[in-house]
Every structure is written in structure tokens, then in C-alpha cells.
Amino acid sequence: MNFQTIIFNLQKYWSKQGCVLCQPYDIEVGAGTMNPATFLRVLGPEPWKAAYVEPSRRPADGRYGENPNRVQQHHQFQVIIKPSPDDIQEVYLKSLEELGIIRKNHDIRFIEGDWEAPTLGAWGLGWEVWLDGLEITQFTYFQQAGGIELNPIPVEITYGLERIAMVIQNKENVFDLKWNNQITYRDIHWQAEYEHSKYNFECADINMLFSLFNTYENEASHLIKKLLPIPAYDYILKCSHAFNMLDARGAISVSERTGYISRVRNLARECAEVQIKKREEMNFPLMEKE
Amino acid sequence: MVDALLEIGTEEIPASCLENILEELKKTTEKTFNNLKINYFKVESFGTPRRLILWISNLDEKQKDVKIKVKGPAAAIAFDEIMKPQKPAVKFAQSQSINIDELFIENTKKGKYIFAEKTIKGKESMKLLEQCLPKIIQSLNFPKSMRWGTGKLKFIRPIRWILAILGEEVIHFDLDGLSSNNMTFGHKLLTPEQIKVPSIEKYFRILEENFVMIDPIKRGAKIKEEILDNIRKNNRHEIINESQLKEINYMVEYPHAILGYFEEKYLKLPLQVLVTVMEVHQKYFPIYRNKEELDNAFIVVINNTGHNDKEIIKGNENVLKARLEDANFFYQEDLKRPLKNRVEELKNVIFRENMGTLFDKTQRITELSRFIAGLSGLDENGKKIISRAAFLSKADLVTEMVKEFPKLQGTMGKIYAFASDEKKEVSEAVFEHYLPRFAEDKLPKTHGGIILSIADKLDNIVGCFAVGLIPSGSQDPYGLRRQALGIIRTVIESRMEISLIESIRISLSIFKEDIFIDLKDREETVVDQIIIFLQQRLKNVLLEKGIFYDVIDAVLSAEKECDIHDIQSRIHAIQDLYHSEMFGNIINSAIRLMNISKGNHEIEINESLLKEEDEIHLYHQYIKHINQFKDTIQNGNYHESYEILGELCPYIHDFFDQVLVMDKDELVRKNRVGLIKKLSNLFNHVAILSKISQKKDDKKS
């Protein structure tokens, strides 16, 4: 099964489960969690079901396209459902069967794995899902986001698409994956991996990134005051990415590091508060769709 | 009599918590049923990651009946003079639903009152179970709990079904919207369907048939047997990591062991790296050729039957290969640079908020360990080794290997130090300075390791106390108690002379200079707090050695520096003398002296004011023995110190017999009390003897 078929199948499956098929966000994010379709939607009482692919950037994980397992941008398939359904583990296991992974023939285990995103003020409890010893999914019941206790509780399922594809296609190198039957992962991503690694580690203009961080932070803060949480959140994402870039570049000293993280977290918290207030003013419109 | 069964069906409970939960489930249930006064034969708990099971066998059909006495109004108002019941008596009888002639009168402390005796009929076990099972479930404690869906209930992981039956009947209750019934589920991968359970007897068979082994003991035995079977077939060394076995046991419902291999070339990696990758990261069991040498093989215990071993092991081998390839890459990269060149990078890693970087920490413990080495009389060569080891001690934290496998801190430090041509003693000290890492861990053995280990832990404790991060209750985020205990065990076992109080003062002054912690005038308070903190751990260690609590308490109340060896000598002296008549006299004297001189200060004795004969005798005896006494203290000869006090006892006895302390003349009186104070200080110098319980005979047994 090639890479894009895996995506198709997951989309089809989760679409059948009633999920909205969202698209990757148009701003750099470190994980599918940061897409507003997750972060802003898990807040408050409104039900929400969504699934989408998220190309996720981890500047520090770049290896110039030389490491068979690490890339600075990987693909997550993200599912977020609030409130978490009672049979969600069963629903998840069935989704693997859509990928040809028949559960009775494998050793699939749910291994304790707590999850935390300090810049988003978010944490949850759940598992790493292991398929024959390989972690293929993170399965988390969110407890907090933006520092706010969540109620009802959403469940987040994050598939690591490259890893699943490597098992399915029996490849030892991510770049050997078949994207479709003609084009490989290497064909599509190798140059980007190399160039971004070069950029992230060697070329990124530190002064520009610092000044961007401050500019984005001001803008986010300004927009929160204007009670515009959605555009504000875009600038928080930009802040976060600028921080990740600076971090990969080794430009943030230790003493400053916690400071930068808490600046982003504070914005995320304020933004989350405003977002809930706005939804409340709108009488939580998705409540009636339940 | 019937059996009752509860199965709480959950999503996967973390393996590390399961054993405790099952124990608590059993204990809470026993306690509940004992309190309810209902008979049963046995409560047992079983469990897998997906179910907590409670089995109460031979439960009585109902609670025992209980007779109770209810107090009513005073007899004087309830009855008139001719014992005719009045309105209060009638009302009381009504309220207790008994006849008036069943009321009786009893004397109480407050006079005569009327009473009613009632029999409370025991409730049926079904009713009791309906009420107490949900309470038992909700009473369980977890390190971290969570909510799910729209529920309010907090539990370690979501509860998905509750099976509760008494014999063949369902015990009906509701837990946060989830109703109990007689349905269970089989193995998640093999037979995931819902199954009806008609009776308890059938429950056990149904689960067995559906690939669920509920008994951890049986599961553990199956795992062990299969692992050993694989080892024996391949003629390998028979060794199984028991704590690994326990963890894996709580991750599976139907265990099955499969043998897998990795390429020989990875055996060039350090053994600890291979073991960490396999055990910690992949949850495998490494295979050994002999005690010290690994084989290029491993065992994975899967949660499935053996029908598809080939494919499953292939997957595991691939994952392990990628992991080992990574580890090998890190190892080769790390070896390219000598360890000493990493030290500079520690400037970029924060140690702890307000406590500088790891580089700052390195500098602090270098200084502190040099100082401790000086105190304990190490030679120049020894000091050089310690300085070097301290300088390198944290450098492995910025190597790729330790960043990836944090558990290997210290271990990699030793390997990389050795590979960078550092002295063997230096490498060893780098490893040993993290010891002991947990309660039963080994202790550092080399001088360098011992001193550096103490310096490192003391730096953690002093730093935290200085910024106010003092452990309290269950709050000890930096594991300071464990570290204090580590220091104490290390000092005791190594027998090295190390003044902890001096080391604490130096450590504090280093913090003050380097990190600019503003202690204002709290410095001595902080020192005292740390000494008390260490003393508390020491107390526990001594108690574990079987030393009486009162003896420990008496000595620790007199000794304020936490000089562990000195404390032990004092304790030994007291224990030697504990049952002697002389020591009994010494205690009596010490207590009298202390009581009378309480609140007074030592003063210079004016000989001309000593009037009474026994007073003069006592004073002369004091003068005669005082220097000798001081010598014994100086030399830590506490046994002799008490011999001297023993000699003074008869004079003290006579003094109290013959002399009235409270003389009319104020000057005489003050002089006399002054003498008593001097003696009291002498008697209570080694230990505050009033803390020693004199009911010694009780404790002999």
C-alpha cells in the first residue's frame, strides 16, 4: 500500500466515523495538535470530530536527508474527537485493518505514554500504540489545553504515517517509501530535507528570527486584546515556529529558554480564554449538532 | 454461601501501577466487609492491563444481626413516682418502635436514664454489594488519574465495562453513568467480542478460553517458563531480570515468548547500552552467553498466541536494528571528541531554575569535593583524581547517547572518560558519583566516587534548601530524601571521616558566591534545617539497624552536627551500658540535675559560697574528674565518659539527700544551682538522658 493510499484509507475510514476532513494548516506547525482544528476546538463544551493530515515541522530533527528514520518534516494523521467515544480503542484498531494490519496477526499493545505540550499549556494521559515493537500512534485523552481543564474530554489519535508506511511497505529507509506507485518519498522530499536541514542549522538569520518572534508576539497579544482569538492564534503558531528555529540554531541560551516557552504558553492561555468567551457569546453553535 | 465477583474492565492500565492497585483493591474490600460484619472465606484480587478483578468467596447471605442499646430521656421525666410511663417514655418507645414495657432503666454517669434495646437485622449481601462495590471502586488511589468522555469520574484510565455478579445474579449498580452487568470481553486482539457470563464458575473458564490469563502469578510462570525454554534450547546463560519480568507481566493478557536476533556487529556497543535499548526502550529480555557477555539475541514477550511468530519477530528485529543503528551512530559520534571537550557545552544546559547551568554545578562540586577530600585527609594525588572526576562528572549529559538514553548517565561518562585516556580511578568516580540511584542500589566504593557522590548530592540538597524548595509531605520533586539517605548510607559504609556540617557550610557559601542566592541572615537557619533533614534520614537508618528509638532520640538531641560516626559511637556506648545498674543511676542523676537547673545558665562557681559538706564533696569530685571527662569526649571514648559519671553518682545522690538547694541566701542558692547546671551539662553531654525510657525490661523482649 503506497503512502497516499494509506492517507486515502484513513480519510475514508474516519470520514465514515463522522469526522470532518480538515486540511493541513497553512502555517508551520510542530504537530497536528497545533492545527486550530484541534487546539481551538478542544476548548469548551461543543462536540467536535475531525481528521486530517498534518505535515509537522521539527527543525531540530533534520539530518540532511542522511538518516533513514529522521526528518525535519514528517506527516501525522490526526484524529480529534470530543467527547471521546466509549469504544474509541476498538474504532482505532479497526482503522488499522483498513491499512491491512489485521490485529489477530500482530502484537499490538497500548504502552503507557503521558503527553505534554508545554508551549500550549496542554497535557493528557494515554499510550503509545506499539505494533510488533514499533510505536505507530499516540493515543491521548486531553485533560488540559491552554491551561484550562477540558470538559468534555477529547481523545486525540496521532498516527505516525512514515512509520506505518515503513511497516506496511517493509522498508528500512523512509526515503525508499513509495508515495504512489511511481514516485518515492525521496523524489518528493529529499531535496527539501537537505535544504531545510542546511537552512535550520546553518543559514537561518538569527537576528531576523529574534525580531520576528517579538513582532509575532506583539501582534498575537494585540489581537487577543481585540478579542480576535483565531488570527491571534496564527501569530502564536508563528511565534512557536520562530522559537523552534532559534532553538535548532542553538541561538537561545539556557537561561532564556524557559522564558521563551512561558511567553508562548501565556499567549496560548490568553487566546484559549478569549476563544471560549467568544464561543459562549455565540451560544456554542455546535451544541445543537450533537 | 455464594461467591461474588467484580471485574472492572478498563483501557490499558500502566504496568508500573497494577500491582499496587490490585493490593489496594483486596485490602479495601477486606476492610469494608470486616466493618460491615459479614462473613466470607477469602478476598482475592487478580488483574491484567485491561481488568481489575475481585473475587470474594463463600460470602454469607446476610450481615450478622446486631443488638444495640439506644439511650432515651432521663428516667425522672419518663416515669412518675409510681413508675407510670409519662409522655416522653411513650414517645421514645414509639420512635424506637418497641413496646413501652420493653423499656428499661440504667444508671449512667449523669443519673438514671431509660433505654431501649433493638436488634438491627443484618442486610442481605446483595444489598450490601450494590452499595459498597461502587464505593470501593471510587476509593482506589492512583499516582495520576484522568477523566474521559463527558464523565465526572476520575480513574487511572477509562472504565469501559463493569461485570458484577453474586452467584448467578447481577449485582446492579451505576458508576458515573455506567451500569454493571454480567458481560465481559475476551482478548483484545484474538476474541474482542462481548461475552455473557452466566455464573462465576463459568467466568474463569470463559476467560481462559478467550485468551485471558487473569492471575499474574500464572502469567509470570508462563513467561518465565517460555523464556527459560528458549535459553535452554540455545544453550545460553540462564538469567532473567526479575523486575523486567514483573513489568512485562503487567503488560499482557496472554503472554508468549519469541526469540529474535540482531547482527553480531552491534555487540561492539557497550553492554549497558545494549541492555538499556533492549530492556527499557523495547521491553525485551536480552540473552547472555555468560554472566558478563551478551548474545546477539533477545526475547520479546508478545500479547498473542504463537500462530504468527515469524512475522511478529521480523517486525521486532527491524525496530531493534533501527534502534541499535541509532545507538551505534551516537556512540561513534560521541567517541570522536574527548569527554573533556564537552564540559564547555554544559554552559548551555540549565541545571535547575535559580541554580545555574550544569557548568556552574560542575564548578561547585569540584570545589566542594576538594574541600571534603581535604577534611577526610586525602593526599594530593587523591585530590587530583577527585577534581578531575568532578570536572568531567556531568559532561556525558551533553553526549548524543545520554540525550537519547538518559538512564545511561554516569555509565557513558565512565566509558567515554576511559576512552578519552582519563585515569581509571577518574572514570570510576564519574560513574560512581550517581550511586546509590535507588533504595537498594550499590554504594560508591572508590575514594573519588564516595566523595564526589556526597558532594553532588549535598549540592542538590543545599541548593534546594537555600532557595526554599524543602520537601514536605509527599512533595519531594527532586528526590532529596533519597539523596540524603544515599549520603548517610555512603558515609556509614565507607567509614570515611566527613564532617557534614562543615561541608554544608562550604556548599552554602559556594552557592552564595556563584549563584548570588541572597540568604540575608538565614544562613544558619538553612544549615540547621539541612542537619535536621539529614538527621531524620539517619534516624530511619539506625532504626532499621534495630537500635531503640529512645536511644537514637537521646543522642540526636545532644549532637547537633550530624557527625554520623560520632553518633554511632555514642549509641554503641549507651547500648553497651543500657541494662547496667550504673547506667540506671546515671539516668536518674541526669534527670534530677536537669529538672532542677532548667532555665539557668552555667556560672563560675564561687568556692567560698559552698557551705554544706556534701556540696563541697560533690564540687571536689567534679573538679577532680572534669578534665578526664573532657578527654574521653575529645577521643570519642563515650563508654569511659559514662564510667566517670558513674563515679559521680553517689555524690550527687548524697547531695540531693542532704542539701536543700533553695537556700535562703540568694548568692548561696545561685552558686548551688550553678553547680547543678554544670553537672547537668556534663551528664547530658553525650545524650539527653531524660529521653531514654527507663522501662528497659519491657524492651528486652
Interface residues (C-beta under 8 A of the other chain):
Chain A: N67 P68 N69 P83 S84 P85 D86 D87 Q89 E90 L93 R103 K104 N105 H106 D107 I108 R109 F110 I111 E112 D114 G124 L125 W127 L131 D132 G133 L134 Y141 Q143 N151 P152 I153 V155 V167 E172 G250 S253 V254 S255 R257 T258
Chain B: E11 E12 P14 A15 S16 P49 K144 M146 R147 W148 G149 T150 G151 R157 P158 R160 K188 L189 L190 P192 M251 V252 Q282 K283 V300 I302 N303 N304 H307 N308 E311 I312 K314 G315 N316 N318 V319 L320 K321 A322 E325 D326 F329 K347 N348 V349 I350 E353 T357
